[in-house]
Amino acid sequence: MSSNHQKKYSFSAISIKPNVATRFRKFSKRISRSHTDALETMMNFFDLNELSPNESLGANMQTLENSLKKRINALVAIIRDIEKNQTKPTNAMLELLFQENPNEAAPQEEIFEFEQQELITENEELNHYRNRYEEVQQQFHSVKYDLEKIISKTTYVKGSFGGGYLKVDLSKDEFENIKQKI
């Protein structure tokens, strides 16, 4: 390897007992790439968590446990309050809404009896539709006649100011007759 690719570090020696050094090397291989990184990670852990290797975790763990218990108890209290003030009243209202009153008699359904319809033959059916068609045709011709009458009596009058307008020349009686037909 060339010296350009190597990083230059300055190292410092520490005297450690051989059995502790062997144990540290095994530990270091498990948690980090180098002994320096392993040692730095451990020191950061102790600093970040405000722990001392000389003190027992018993007091700190009990404090942590008590803190967690307080938070859990607070959450339980919040959930109970929600249940008491929101869920139960809403549930009770819904139950009352959908609850059937046993004192009330069930409403009786109306019974519809359909009359037996007389069967008709094809000729009768054909005559019915033919008559109905003729009625509709007569109505159509009547409306068409009235419309043609209105159009024939309509004239365009040019206005002196702005656009012109349409003038319908019908008597009041003729107009009322057309209104009643509609």
C-alpha positions as CSV (number, residue, x, y, z in Angstrom):
1,M,0.0,0.0,0.0
2,S,1.2,3.4,-0.8
3,S,1.4,6.0,1.9
4,N,-1.1,8.3,0.1
5,H,-4.0,5.9,0.9
6,Q,-3.2,5.4,4.6
7,K,-4.7,7.8,7.1
8,K,-2.2,9.2,9.5
9,Y,-3.1,8.9,13.2
10,S,-1.0,9.6,16.2
11,F,-1.3,6.8,18.7
12,S,-0.7,6.8,22.4
13,A,0.2,3.7,24.4
14,I,-1.7,2.7,27.6
15,S,-0.5,0.0,29.9
16,I,-3.2,-2.6,30.5
17,K,-2.9,-6.0,32.3
18,P,-2.7,-8.9,29.7
19,N,-5.9,-10.7,30.8
20,V,-7.9,-7.3,30.6
21,A,-6.3,-6.5,27.2
22,T,-7.3,-10.0,25.8
23,R,-10.8,-9.5,27.2
24,F,-11.0,-6.0,25.7
25,R,-9.9,-7.2,22.3
26,K,-12.7,-9.8,22.2
27,F,-15.2,-7.3,23.3
28,S,-13.9,-4.7,20.8
29,K,-14.3,-7.1,17.9
30,R,-17.9,-7.6,18.7
31,I,-18.9,-3.9,18.9
32,S,-16.6,-2.0,16.6
33,R,-14.0,-2.0,13.8
34,S,-11.2,-0.8,15.9
35,H,-10.1,-0.7,19.6
36,T,-10.3,3.1,19.5
37,D,-13.9,3.1,18.2
38,A,-14.9,0.6,20.8
39,L,-13.3,2.6,23.7
40,E,-14.8,5.9,22.4
41,T,-18.3,4.3,22.1
42,M,-18.1,3.1,25.7
43,M,-17.0,6.5,27.0
44,N,-19.8,8.2,25.0
45,F,-22.4,5.8,26.4
46,F,-21.3,6.6,30.0
47,D,-21.2,10.3,29.4
48,L,-24.5,10.5,27.5
49,N,-26.4,8.4,30.1
50,E,-24.7,10.1,33.0
51,L,-23.5,6.8,34.4
52,S,-20.4,6.0,36.3
53,P,-18.7,2.6,36.1
54,N,-17.9,2.9,39.8
55,E,-21.6,3.2,40.8
56,S,-24.1,0.5,40.9
57,L,-27.0,0.7,38.4
58,G,-29.4,-0.2,41.2
59,A,-30.2,3.3,42.2
60,N,-30.3,4.6,38.6
61,M,-32.4,1.6,37.5
62,Q,-34.9,2.2,40.3
63,T,-35.2,5.8,39.4
64,L,-35.8,4.9,35.8
65,E,-38.3,2.2,36.8
66,N,-40.1,4.7,39.1
67,S,-40.2,7.2,36.3
68,L,-41.6,4.7,33.9
69,K,-44.2,3.6,36.4
70,K,-45.3,7.2,36.9
71,R,-45.7,7.7,33.2
72,I,-47.6,4.4,32.7
73,N,-49.9,5.3,35.6
74,A,-50.5,8.8,34.1
75,L,-51.4,7.1,30.7
76,V,-53.8,4.7,32.5
77,A,-55.5,7.6,34.2
78,I,-55.9,9.5,30.9
79,I,-57.4,6.4,29.3
80,R,-59.8,5.9,32.2
81,D,-60.8,9.5,32.0
82,I,-61.5,9.2,28.3
83,E,-63.5,6.0,28.9
84,K,-65.5,7.6,31.7
85,N,-66.2,11.0,30.1
86,Q,-66.4,10.1,26.4
87,T,-66.8,6.5,25.5
88,K,-69.3,5.3,28.1
89,P,-71.8,8.2,27.7
90,T,-71.6,7.8,23.9
91,N,-72.1,4.1,24.2
92,A,-75.1,4.6,26.5
93,M,-76.7,7.0,24.1
94,L,-76.3,4.6,21.2
95,E,-77.7,1.8,23.3
96,L,-80.8,3.9,24.2
97,L,-81.2,4.9,20.6
98,F,-81.2,1.3,19.3
99,Q,-82.9,-0.2,22.3
100,E,-86.4,-1.6,21.7
101,N,-89.0,-0.8,24.2
102,P,-90.8,-4.0,25.2
103,N,-93.9,-2.1,26.3
104,E,-94.6,-0.9,22.8
105,A,-96.4,-3.3,20.6
106,A,-94.6,-4.0,17.3
107,P,-96.1,-1.9,14.5
108,Q,-98.2,-4.1,12.3
109,E,-97.4,-4.1,8.7
110,E,-100.1,-2.9,6.4
111,I,-101.5,-5.7,4.4
112,F,-102.0,-4.9,0.8
113,E,-104.3,-7.0,-1.2
114,F,-103.9,-6.7,-4.9
115,E,-106.9,-7.2,-7.0
116,Q,-106.9,-9.9,-9.5
117,Q,-106.4,-8.2,-12.8
118,E,-108.4,-9.4,-15.7
119,L,-106.3,-10.9,-18.4
120,I,-106.7,-9.2,-21.7
121,T,-106.1,-10.5,-25.2
122,E,-103.6,-9.3,-27.7
123,N,-106.3,-7.5,-29.7
124,E,-107.5,-5.6,-26.6
125,E,-104.0,-4.7,-25.7
126,L,-103.4,-3.5,-29.3
127,N,-106.6,-1.5,-29.3
128,H,-105.6,0.1,-26.0
129,Y,-102.2,1.2,-27.3
130,R,-103.7,2.3,-30.6
131,N,-106.2,4.5,-28.8
132,R,-103.6,6.0,-26.5
133,Y,-101.4,6.7,-29.6
134,E,-104.2,8.5,-31.3
135,E,-104.9,10.6,-28.1
136,V,-101.2,11.7,-28.0
137,Q,-101.3,12.5,-31.7
138,Q,-104.3,14.7,-31.2
139,Q,-102.6,16.5,-28.3
140,F,-99.5,17.0,-30.4
141,H,-101.5,18.5,-33.4
142,S,-103.4,20.7,-31.0
143,V,-100.2,22.1,-29.5
144,K,-98.7,22.4,-32.9
145,Y,-101.7,24.4,-34.1
146,D,-101.5,26.7,-31.1
147,L,-97.8,27.3,-31.6
148,E,-98.3,28.0,-35.3
149,K,-101.0,30.5,-34.4
150,I,-98.7,32.3,-31.9
151,I,-95.9,32.4,-34.4
152,S,-98.2,33.8,-37.2
153,K,-99.3,36.6,-34.9
154,T,-95.8,37.4,-33.8
155,T,-93.9,40.3,-35.4
156,Y,-90.5,41.8,-34.8
157,V,-90.5,45.4,-33.8
158,K,-87.3,47.4,-34.1
159,G,-86.8,49.5,-30.9
160,S,-85.7,53.1,-31.1
161,F,-83.2,52.6,-28.3
162,G,-81.1,49.4,-28.3
163,G,-82.3,46.1,-29.8
164,G,-85.8,45.2,-31.0
165,Y,-88.4,42.9,-29.5
166,L,-91.1,40.5,-30.5
167,K,-94.7,41.6,-30.3
168,V,-97.5,38.9,-30.1
169,D,-100.8,40.2,-31.4
170,L,-103.3,38.0,-29.4
171,S,-106.5,39.0,-27.7
172,K,-106.8,38.4,-24.0
173,D,-109.4,35.6,-24.6
174,E,-107.1,33.8,-27.1
175,F,-104.2,34.0,-24.7
176,E,-106.3,32.6,-21.8
177,N,-107.5,29.7,-24.0
178,I,-103.9,28.8,-24.8
179,K,-102.9,28.9,-21.2
180,Q,-105.7,26.6,-20.2
181,K,-104.8,24.1,-22.8
182,I,-101.3,23.8,-21.4
